[in-house]
Amino acid sequence: MAKYPDNFLSQMQKELGDEFAAFERALSQPRVTSLRLNPRRPDFDLGDAATGRVPWEKDGRYLTDGFRPGSDPLHFAGGYYMQEASAMAPANALPVADDEIALDLCA
């Protein structure tokens, strides 16, 4: 597990109680990075940068460890934007019709 400040871990242990062990296990897991493809820019391929699809989002992709989107021209060209996989879930749960536009202001 990465080194975290002792006061942070103490505070989290106090707040989480019995769930702190699960929190510690989660902190020791490898970092997962994801992005959302721009559906209006379907003319490119992430190649080896993508490790798989986010199950609940057709345009969501998981990335290989070490991929640096800030240096990727496709990012600057609007081909995708960085978004955590968990943040992709709420939009799919909302009853938005195809002819409606929804604005997510929770970011």
C-alpha positions, 0 to 999 in steps of 0.5 A: 500500500502506498504511504498515506499520512498517519493522521489521514489513516487515523481519521478514516479509521475513526469514521469507517470503524469496521469498514476500515479494513475494506478501505485499506484493501481498496487503497492497495489495489492498482489504480484504474483509469478510464475515459469516455470516447466522444461519440461524435468522433468515431474515426480513431482507435485507442489501440494498446492504450485501452484494456477494455470496455466499461460495462455500463457505458458503450463509450467508456474504456479502461486504460493501460497503466502508464498511459498519459492522455495529456500527451496524446493528440487524440485527447487534444483533438476531442476524441475523448475526455477523462472520466472515472468509470463510476461517474459514467453510471448515473447518466445511464440510470436517468430516463432521458429520451433520445430527443432530450438533452441532459446536462450533468452539473455534478462534476 
